[in-house]
Amino acid sequence: MIKLIATDIDGTLVKDGTLSINPQYYRVIEALIAQGIHFVVCSGRQYTSIEKLFRPIKEKLMYVTDGGTAIRSYTQILKVYELEERLWKEMQKDVRRNPALDQVLATPDYSLAEDAGSRMFTWLRDSYGFRMKEVPNLGEVTNEQVIKLSVYHPTSCEEICTPEFIPKWKDKVSIACAGKEWIDCVPLEANKGTAIKWLQQYWGIKPEETMAFGDNLNDIEMLKAAGESYAVGNAREECKAVAGHVIKPYSEDGVLEILKSLL
């Protein structure tokens, strides 16, 4: 019997970087929760963005945000994994050396970036619905609970970061691709999979009682933590390889079809 359902958002439920979702999801998710199932939205997005996407049922969900670094309900934060300040400050210096890249720091409640007029800043604010704060220099940020550093390029972030940045930092932080635009860097002990395992222990739920949906590299650990795992048809091949099932793409509401089958 399934007691916990965890799903990614971008590329799994909706088109990347949008706040438009099939409204049928609200009714079906609410019905599953009424059956006693915990429904966890597990995303690289910040809490504010996820809350906007699921506004009609936001008080009934659990949230794993910012790539697995924050676990929370609608009313309280239960667990946070924090990046060491010395570490993220050195990383942001490396990103700054490549003028083709941009970057953003995440805290549990908002994100920090340098140029409010940049493509990245406006996309996060206007399309994702992020709560954004402009700062003059990320390297001079202090007294912030930084939980994620994300590197941005509009088309080729993984390719640009693969030769030098990823090899340099992969043993010091957990690095995952989150679409063609993003490389997410979080504490070594944090990812979507560790967050789901934490919730399994918190609720006393077994892996075989867990169902998960994803599409990208940052979903792989979450899929491995679930006895029933699904990759959408548009997922990366690495994601499909670890999933127990491959279903219709997000554009055909593949996840919604599976959720309906549980009612």
N, C-alpha and C positions, 0 to 999 in steps of 0.2 A: 504494500500500500504506500503510495506516495504521500509524504508529509511535508516536504520542502521542495519548492520550485524556484530555481534561480535562472535569470535570463539577462544576457547582454542587451544593449539597446541599439546602438548604431550598426547598421548592416545586418542586424538580427531581427529587430522589430520595425525599424524605420530607416529611411535614407540617411546617410551620415550627415550630421550637423543640422538636423531639422527638428521642429517641434510639432510635427504633423503625424498622428498615429491613427490607425483604424479605430474608431470609437467602440467597435465591438469588443476590443480588448478589455475595456473597463467593465463591461457587464460580465464577461467570462471570468476575469480575474476575481471580481467581487464574489461571484458564485463559488469559485474554488476556495476562497478564504472562508466563506460561510460553511464549507465542508470541513473546516479545520486544518486546511493546508496553509503553511507559511509561504508567502510569496515575496521573493527577494529580487529587487532590481539591482543588478550587479554591473556597474559601468565605469568607464574612465571619466565620465562626466562628473561635475561637481553636483552637490545636493540640490542647489537652487534650480539647476536646469532639469534634473529628473523630476523634482516636485512640480514644475510647470507642466511637464509632459503628461504627468499622471494626476493632474489637479483634481478631477472628480473623485478619485479614490486614494488620494495621497496619505490620508490619515491611517489607512489600513495596511500599508505596505511596510516592508523592511528595506533598508538601503545599504548597499555596499558601493561606496563612491570612490572616485579618484584612483581607479585601478586596484582597489582592494585595500587602500590605506585607511579608510574610515568606515566603521560599521555603526549604523544608527537606526533608530525608529523615528517616527514623526516628531517625537517629543524630546529625545535625548540621544547623545552620542554614547555608544557602548564601548567602543574600542578605537584607538588611533595608533597608527604606526608613523613615527616621525623621522624625517631625514636629518642627519647630523648637519648642523650649520656649516661647519668647516668643509664638509663633503660637497654640499650643493653649491657653495660659493666657488669652489675650485671647478666644478662642472660647468657652471654658468660662464666662467672665464673661457673655457674651451669652446663653448658654443659661440661666444661672442667673436672668436677669431675667424669664423666663417661668415662673411657678410650675406651669404645666401640663406642663412638660417635665422629663425626667430625663436624665442623661448618664453615660457610662462611658468610661474611658480604657483602651486596650489596650497591653500590652507583649508581646514575643514569647512569654512564658510564663504570664502571668496578666492579669487585668483589675482595675481599681481603680474603686470607686464609694463614695459617701458613706454610704448608709443600708442596712445589712444586712437591715432589715425591709421595705424598699420592694418594690413589685410587680416592678420591673425587676430588682433584685438577686436576689430569690428565684427569678424565672423563669430568669435566666441560670444560676444555680447549680444549681437542682433539675431543670429541664427540658432545658436545653441541655447541662448537665454542665460548665459553665465552672469554672475555678479563679478564685475571686473573693477580693479583699482589700478590707476596709472601711478607709477613711481618713476623718479628721474633715473635711477640706476639700481638694478636688481642686486648688484654686488654690495650695495650699501644698506640693504634691507636688514633690520635687526628686530628682535623681539616678536618674531612671527613663528607660528607653528607650521613649518613647511613640511608637507607630506608627499609632495610630488614635484619633480621638475619635468616639463614636457618640452621637447624640441620640435619645431615646426618648419616644414617646407611645403608649399602648395601642391607639389607633385611627386617628390622623390626623397622624402626624409630618410627612409631606411637605406637607400643607396648611398646617399651622401654621408651618413653616419657610420656605415659599415667599415670603411677602410681604417679609420683612426679612433673615432669617439667610442664606438661600441667595444672594440677590443681593450681599450684603456680602462673602461669603467665597469665592464660586465662582471668582474669579481668583487666589486665594491658595492654595487647596487643591483637591483633587479631591473632589467631592461626588456621592454616588450614593444613590438610594433602594434600600433592601434589605428591602422589604416594608412594609406599612402602619405598622409600629411604628418603623422605623429610618431614620435618615439617617446614612450613614457618611462621615466626613471623613478623608482620608488625604493624604500628600504629593502634590503636583501630578504628579510623575513616576510615581506608583504607581497601578496598577489591575490587575484580573485579566488584562487583555490584555497589559500590559507584562511581567507575570510569565510568561505563556506564551511570549512572544517571547524572554525571557531563557532559558527552558528549551529552546526550539527551538535557539537559538544554542549553548547549553551541550552539547546532545546532537548537534548537527548535523542537525536535523530541519527539513524544509521545511513551510510552511503547508499545502500540499496533502497532506502526510502526517499532518495533525493533524485530530482530531475533537473537537468541543466541544458541551456541553449546558448550557442555562440557562433561566431563567424571568423574570428581573427586570432593572431598569436597570443594576445593577452587573455584569451578565453580558455586556452588549453588546460591550464591547471584546474580551472573550475570544472571543465568537462570530466577531467580525470577523477575529481572528488565526488562525482555523481554516478550512481549505479545505472541510471537511465540518462544517456547523453545524446544530444542532437546537434548536428551542424547544419545550418541552412545551406541551400543549394548554391548560393553565391559565396560561400565561405572559402577561405584559403585552403589549399590542399593539405597543409600541415594540420589544420583544424579538423578537416574531414577524416584524416587518418586516425585520430585518437577518439573520435566520436563513435558511439554505438550505432547511430543512425544518421542518414543524410535525408533531409526533408526539403520541401519546396523553398525557394528563396524568399527573402523578406518581402519582395515586391508582390508575391502571391500569398502572403500571410501564412507561411508554412508553420510558424510557431502557433498561431491562432488555431489552426486546424488540429494540432496535437492537443492543445489545451482544451478545446471543445470535446475531444474524445474522452477526457477525464470526468466530464460532468455526468 
